[in-house]
């Protein structure tokens, strides 16, 4: 396995798994703090914007390279 293959594997598997874990952490934080519907929404928006940017980057790279 080359370095490039390992990097690609990590970007395709590890980063989305890490994002899913962080979404669980945000949900758990909202639940434990009794944030309510609006507070939970605000947490996901405020903390999830970076994930959205990463997802958009992946989609744009796929479209450009295709």
Secondary structure as UniProt FT lines:
FT   HELIX           3..9
FT   HELIX           10..14
FT   HELIX           15..32
FT   TURN            33..34
FT   HELIX           36..65
//
